[in-house]
Amino acid sequence: MNLPPETRRSLTRKYKDTVLAAGVFVITNTSNGRVFVAGSLDVEGALNRARFELGLRSHRNKALVRDWIDHGAAHFRFEVIDRVKQSDDPAFDRAAELEKLLALWREELQCVGERGYDTP
């Protein structure tokens, strides 16, 4: 597709100005109830990356990979459980808000030890 330079620049600028959704996601093993909780400034992209890495058996959490191999992909659920609420405040820090949100969800879901895949 051959677009005029002005249109191409406009589309590029629009893409760069798009704010991606930051948030927390969880991967749940439906066989044993264990959960992996993580957050990202691009939550949809991170969730897709985690699914892709598990499919390749290359995810950085080895216990999660072992269960993926043992139980199979059909026994895992992937979902975004919360998103950082945007603010018009110039001092708003998305990364700091994400860390707070992630800490709250990790405490709520008890994702350490036998209930989860996170290490203490």
N, C-alpha and C positions, 0 to 999 in steps of 0.2 A: 504494500500500500504506500503510495507516494503522497505525502501530505505537504502542504505549503510550510515553509520554515516558521511562520508566525504561529500556525496551529500546533506544530511540533513543540515549539518553545512553551506555548500555553499549557499543553498537556504535561510536559515535563515539570513545569512549575507547580501545576495542580497536584501531581503525584508527590513531589517533594514536600509540599505544604500539608499533605494529608497526615493527620495525627492518628497513629495506630492505637488500637485499644489495648491498654495495659490491664493485667488482671492475674487471677490465680486459677490454675486448673488442677484437676485431680485425675489420676489413672487408678481405677478400682479393679482389683482382681475379684471377680464375682464368685470364684471357687472358694476362696478362703477369707475374703473380706479385707485383705490388706490393701493399703492405699499409698500412692506416691503423690505428694503435693508439691507443686512448684509454681513459680510466678515469672512473668516476663513483661517487658514493656511492649511486646508484640505477642499477646497471649495466643491468638489464633495460629500464628506462625510457629510458636514454640510447641504448641500442642501437636501440630502437624509434623514437626521435626521429631518429637518424641515417638509418635506412631511410626514414622519412617525408620528411625533408628532401631526400634524394637523389631520391626520387620526384617532388618538386616542383622539383628542380634548384636548391635554395636552400641547400645545405650550405655551411658556411663555408670548407671546403677546396676551392678552385676546381679544382685539378688532379684531385681525386677526382671532382668533378662532370663535368669534361671527359671523363674515361675512362668514367664512367657513361653519358654521352650517346653516346660513340663505340662502346662495346662492348655496351651494353644491360644491363638488370637481371639477366638470366639468367647473366651472367658474374661475379657477385659473390656471395661467401659471407659471412655474418654469424655471428659466434660469440663467446660469452663464454669466455675462455681461463683465467681465474683469478678467485678471489673472496678477499676479505679474511676471514681466520679471526677469528671473534668471540672476545673474551676477557672474563672476568668482572672483570678488574682495573679498578678505578675510574679509574686513570690512563691507560687504553688510549685511544689517539687514532686513530680509524678513518681520518681524513683523512691523517694522517702515514703510516700503514701503506699506504694506497692509493697515495700518492706513491712510496713505496719499491718497491712491487710494480710500478707503472707504469714506473718507471725500469729495473727489471730486465728487464721484457718488451720495452721499446724497445731495450735493448742486445742482447737475445737475438735479436730479429727483424730487427734492422738496418733500421729503417723510415725512414731518412733517405736522401735522394738518389734514385738510380735504382731502389732496391729498395723504396722506400716513398713515402708521400705527405707525411711530416712534413718540415718545413724545419729545417735545422741551427741 
